[in-house]
Each structure stands twice: as C-alpha cells, then as structure tokens.
Amino acid sequence: MILSGGEFSAATTAHSITTLQAALRFARRWNLDVREVNTDQGTQFFSPSRGDKKGIPGKIYPHRTVFGQFLVNTGIRHVVSRRNNPQTNGKLERLWYEYDRHRWRFPTLGEFIDWHNDQIHDGLWLEQYETPREAFQRKLPPEVLLGLHLHQIALLKAAA
C-alpha cells in the first residue's frame, strides 16, 4: 500500500523528507512505527564519500547527509539498494510505470494513490481479490487493531 507520494520538479532532499514525513504521519494514524526505509543511491538520499580524511573512497556515509540525519533523528534504519539492481526497487518502478499509464485519468497523484490502493493486485491474495489497502490491514499486528478499536470506542464515548 502506498502511504504517501509527491510529484516535484526536482528530486531533492527536502522533497524526500517531506514525502517521508507524510508517510510517517499516515503510519502514526494507524499506531505504527516505521523502522526501515529503502532507497536507491540517489543524491537526494546521500552522497558517496569523496575520499576525505574521515572516510574511505566510494564508501557510503548516509548519516552525514540531511536525509540520513533525519532518519537517525527519527530512529529509522536506512536500507540502501545496490546500484543497477532493479529487483530491489522493482515494485516502486512498477508503480511509476502504472502511474505513467493512468496519470491522464487523475487530476492529482493523491487521487491515483487512493485508486491504486483499492485495486486488486496479482501479487496479493488473488483468491480473495485482495487490494493493497486490505493486505495492509490484514498484516497489521493484533495489538494495533485492538488499539485502533479502543481508540474508536473512546471517541464515540467522548462524542456522546
């Protein structure tokens, strides 16, 4: 399930952090913690060392960047995909392919995301005609579901 997305004129660190913050807000509404973020090796996420005295040439130091520091401050582990390895980000690549195919049907990326999250996908529980939204909810830990249920009850009592 897509938690957030954004279309920007340039791939920048600020845009990446803004999009991730929106995903974190979405996860918090479900009482979930994001523990890991997988990215490619784009410069908006980090830059390789230039062989300075504190680093090894070619080694990646994500914690030395604004994006990496944001992840450190929020307690999120940065999982970096290998270069030229489309299998790692294959689902994301497929998502952008689908968006390019259907973008004419939706005024905004947000509307596409809502539509996409409610479409049946072959990679999910096909016998049950499962959508990404349903798979997301099915895979939630029981304590999260119980917490959400109790929160709804508390809201109903407060409104009464």
Steps between C-alpha positions, in 0.01 A plus 500: 500500500625845417512719808599826330645639182593822332572646159772760493700682235824364648607207718631682807569408859231742619237336279607154615470599865162668441364184334641277773348725769159458335548120506599516868186701583289240317671218693444680832126518430514118492717488817790362296870574515710512185821311578671496161501700179634356175642744244717488196836676494366834382677816609183618677556217752878511536826552318800270488809612684748704298793332673526754779713420804201371694376263231594224262472582127176360356353404839151631570449717808123568512510639855712793374219637286185693583279204402720257693498723805120525480482119507743483794295759692175307440657161579448359152753264343610593147507198267684589180442309177798387298579687181353367177284249687140565391369198695537689827284791392296300250164567665569871506610497136180315412295756695646788298438307178133460599476865597637603161240276334208638702603854592263653242206360701587680825540870573751431781744234614299469823192395308704244308638364830147462641391320183812279495458395864149371419593297189532122506863396448637170373781509757255493791241245615343458156245235607347759733531785245713688751597865456813663643287677762349168612841330506636787709220460752525118501871515581465743789606359838201405721597755766476777241151390398394478865645846567315648202176337614537632855585847364177499295300398807656782701409748223141376496473534880646850489251604232204365696 
